[in-house]
Amino acid sequence: MTEKIAVLGAGSWGTVLANLLTENGHQVSLWANKEKLVTEINQEHTNVHYLPTFKINPKVVATLSLATALQDVDLILFVVPTNAIREVAKKVVTVLNETGRKPLIMHASKGLEQGTHKRLSQVLSEEIPENERQALVVLSGPSHAEDVANRDLTSITAASVDLEAAKRVQQLFMNDYFRIYTNDDVIGVEMGAALKNVIAIGAGALHGLGYGDNTKAALITRGLAEISRLGVAFGAKPLTFIGLSGVGDLIVTCTSVHSRNWRAGNQLGQGQSLETILKNMGMVVEGVSTTKVAHELAQQKNIEMPITTAIYHVLYEQKNIRDEITCLMQREGKMEMD
């Protein structure tokens, strides 16, 4: 059955998902906030800033107007940066109030809101209350937009407390190169999605400093322990972190040059300043703000997260990376599973 879907956010991931949904036979409106980009997508069928060689299906229609994107919509997919989720959601609910539509809400963003420390489904639930929508589904997993654009075989998770809604989303996206699994642990999926970006900055920094595979494996493994520890403290299921949105997403983000978090860390390891890196990246590096939130949450729950703390020291207190690595390695010995 053909569904009318609004994809909000025309970055690399939003563009690729809009294209995938269109190729799956759905009617897709892609909302962007830059007139030049809307014109490029509609006339040239490209988005060269984010995906230089990718050709977008001509049936994908971009628009500057949120009202146009949401007209007769069945589902809304948020793919905007974490710091924009609340603002965009406020605008969405205004339009929905005017039209009377009650769509299913999805998001494929990965982060935690600064200040409130809230997960993105919590933010969306606050701004788009239950009487204004159907269920809320989270999409997450190891999925670089560049690889999906090339039809690389990809598997991710659709998580919701409403499993029927998750199954609907599963069917919406599934095809011969994109596979979806359902999950009811929204907390675990969102925490894994956000916190892996922190560890990816560390992985990039180690690469920039010249460390090898042993170091990478140690960081990923102990990073996963930290992610799981914090997630479980907030109600996540432990097994979620050995799934696609946990270890799966962590592996791909910590090992791929497509990861902007890894690239930011790599440049830090090579001696560039954070200010310069963020200025030149051209895309949001979610792990930088998430590091601050994770550090504050760990303090709040009195949870030991030494890798996250070290990355926080480097990003926010300008401490030397090699000194932080020395401190990590010289910590008192302990049981692995503690």
N, C-alpha and C positions, 0 to 999 in steps of 0.2 A: 504494500500500500504506500502510495506517495504521501509524504508528510511535508508541511511547510515549516522550514527551519530558519531561524535568524541566528547567524554566527556573529557575535559581537567582538571585534578585534581582528584587524587585518595584518597582524605580524606573521611570522613564518608559520607558527602552529595553527593559528586561526585560518590562514589562507589554505593550508594543506588539508585541514579538516573540512572546510567548506567545499573544496574540490572533491574530496573523497565522497562526501555526502551527495554531491551533485552526480557523480559517476554512479552512485548506488541508486539513482533514480528519483532523488528527492528535489524539491524546489527550495533553493537556498538564496537568502539575501545576506550579503556580507557587509556589515556596518564598519566604516572606518571614519576617523575624525580629521582626515586630511584630504582636501579636494583634489590635489594633484594625484594622490594614490588612487582615489576612486576613479578618476579619469583614466589612469594607466590600466587599472584592472579591467574596466569596461571596454576600453578601446584597443589596448595592446594585449590584454589577457596575460599580463606579467606582473610581478612584484619584485623588481630587480634589487631593491635595497635588501630584502630579506632572503630572496631565493633567486639568485642571478640567472640561472639557466632553466627555471621551471616555467612551463607553459600551463596556464590556468584554463580549465574547461570554459568555453565561451558562455555556457549556460549559467555560470556563477555571476550574479548581479550584485555589484557593489553600490553602496549608497551612503551619503552623508547624513541622511535623515533617519533618526531612530524610529520615528513613527512609520515611515515607509518600510523599514526593515521588519517591524513588528506587525504589519498589517496581516490579519487573518492567520497569525502564527500558531503553530501547534506545539513547537518546542523552541526554547532559547538556549543557545550555548555561549557561555561567557568564556572568552579567551583573551582577557585584558590583563595587564599587570596587576599584581596584588594591591598596590596602592591606589588603583583606580576602581576596584571592584565595588566598593560601597557607593561611590559617586555615580557610577553607571547604573547600578541597581536602583538607586533613587529615581533616576530618569526613566528607567524601564517601568517601574510601578506606576509612575504618573501616566504613562501612555496606556498601560493596561487598565487603569481606572477609567480612562476615557473610552476605551474600546469594549471593555467587558470581557476580554479574552482571559482565559486561565490556562496558560500553557504549562507544560512540564519544563522545569529548569535544570540545566546541566552546567557544569563548569569544568574546564580543563586547565586551570591555572594552578600554580604551585607556590605556595607561600603562606605566611602567617601575618596577620595585620599588626603593624606596629602600634604601640600604645595600648590597644585592647588585648593583644596576644591571641586573638580569636582565629579559629580556622575559617576558611572561606565559605564553607557551607553555613556556618553560624552567621557570618556577615550577611549572606544572601537571605537566610531565614528571617533575620531581623528586618531587612529592608523590603523584602517581598513576602509578606506573611501568608500563612496557609490558605486563607480565604481568597487570595489573589492569584493562586497558582495551583498546579498539581504537585507531584512529588519533586524531590531534589536529588539529582544523581551526580556523582563525582567521577570524572574520567582521569585515570592516572596509570603510569607504567613506563617502561623503557621505550621511549618513542621520540627520537630526534626527528623534527619536521623534514630535514634534508633527506633522511633515509626513507621516510614514508612517501615523500615526493617521488623517490626512485622506485617505489613499490617493493622496497625491502620487506621481507616477512616480519611482521610486527604483532606482538600480543600485549594488550593492556587490560586494565580492570575497570568495570563500571560498578561503583559502589553506591548503595542506597539502603536506608532502613526499610524501604518499600521494594522488595525483590521483584515484584511484577514490573515496576517502573524500570529497574535495572535491566530486566530481560527485554523490555521494549527498546531501550537504548542499545542493548547488545545487538538486536536484530537490525537496528538502524544503521550501524557502522560496519557490520561484518561483511567481508568479501573474501576473495581468494588470496589476498595478501595482508589483510588486517583482521585480526581475531580478538574478540572481547570475551573476558571471563567476568562473571558476576560475583559480587561480594557484599556482605551486609555490614562490614566493619568500616563505617565512614571515618571514624576517628583515626584508625590505624592507617588507612589509605592516604588521608590528607596529611597526617604527621610524617609519614614516610616520604611523601612527595615534596614536602617543604624542607625537611631536615637534610635530605641527601644533598641538597645544593650547598650546604655548609661544608660537608665533608669533601665535596667536589672541589671547592676552593683550595682546601688543604692538599688534595691530590695533585692539582695543577701546580701548586707552590713547590711540592716535592720534585715534580718533574723539572720545573724551572731551575731548581737547585742542583739537578743532576743525579738524583737518587734513582734506583732501579726497581726491578719487579718485586723484590722482597719487601721493600718499603711500601710500595703501592698495595700489596696484598695485606700487609699488617694494618695500614691505615683503613682500608675498606672494611676489614673484619672488625677491628676495634671501633670504627665509626658506626657500623651496624649495631654493635652492642649499645652504644650511646643512644642512637635513634630509638632502639627498642625500649631501652630503660625509660626514656622520657615519654614515649608514646604510651606504654603500659600504665605509667603513673597517671595519665589522663583518661584511661579507660579503654585503650586499644587492646585488641587480642594479640598475644605474642606471635601466633603463627602468621599473621598478616605480614610481618616483617621479613619472612623468608619467601614471600610471594613476589609477584610482578611489581607491585607498587613499593616494595621494600628493597630487598637485595637486588632485584632485577633492575629497578630504576637507578639504584646506587651504583651498580657496576657500569652501566652505560654512561652515566653522568661523570663518573670518576676516570673514565678511560678514553673518552672521545674528544677529538678536536672540535666537534660540533657543539659541545657544551660551552656556553658562554661563561659559566661558573668556573669550569676547568681552565678556560683560556685566561680568565681574570687572575686566577691563582698562579698559573704558569708565568704570567707577566710580573706578578709580585715576586715570585721566586727569582726572576731575572733582574730584579732591582728597580722596576718601575714603581712609581707612586700610585696609590689607589686612585687619587684624584685624576691623574692622567689616564689611567686604564678605563675608568668609568666614562670619562669624556670622549674617549676614542672608540669605545665599544659599539656605539650606535644602537644598542639594545639594552634592556633592563637586565641587570645581574641580580636576580632575586636572592641569591645566597648571602649578599652583603647585608641586607636588612634583616633577613631571617636569622643570621648569626646573632644579631643583637637580641632579637626576640627569644631565641633558644637559650642564650646565656641568661636572660632574665627569668625565663621559665624554670631553668635548672636551679637557680638560686631560690626561686619561690618554693619549689618542691624539695629543696635540699638534696638534689640528685647530682652525683659526681659525673661530670662530662669533660674530662681533661682535654680532649682534642678540640671540642667546641670552644672551650675556654681559651686555649692557645690561639685559635683562629680569631677569636674576639680581641685578644690582646694585640694581635698584629693589625687588624683592621681598624680598631677603635682607640687603641692606646699607643699605636706606632712602635710597638716593641719589635725587636729584631727576630726574624723568622728562625735563624739558626739557634739563637738563645732559647727560644720556645721549644724547639725540637730537643735540645739538650735537657731541658727541664722535664719534658715528657719521658725521655728515655731513662732519666735518673730517678724517677719516682720510686717509692718503696715497692718492693716486690709483693705480689698478691695472687690469690687464686684466680684462674682465668674466668670462671663463671660467677665470680662475685660482682 
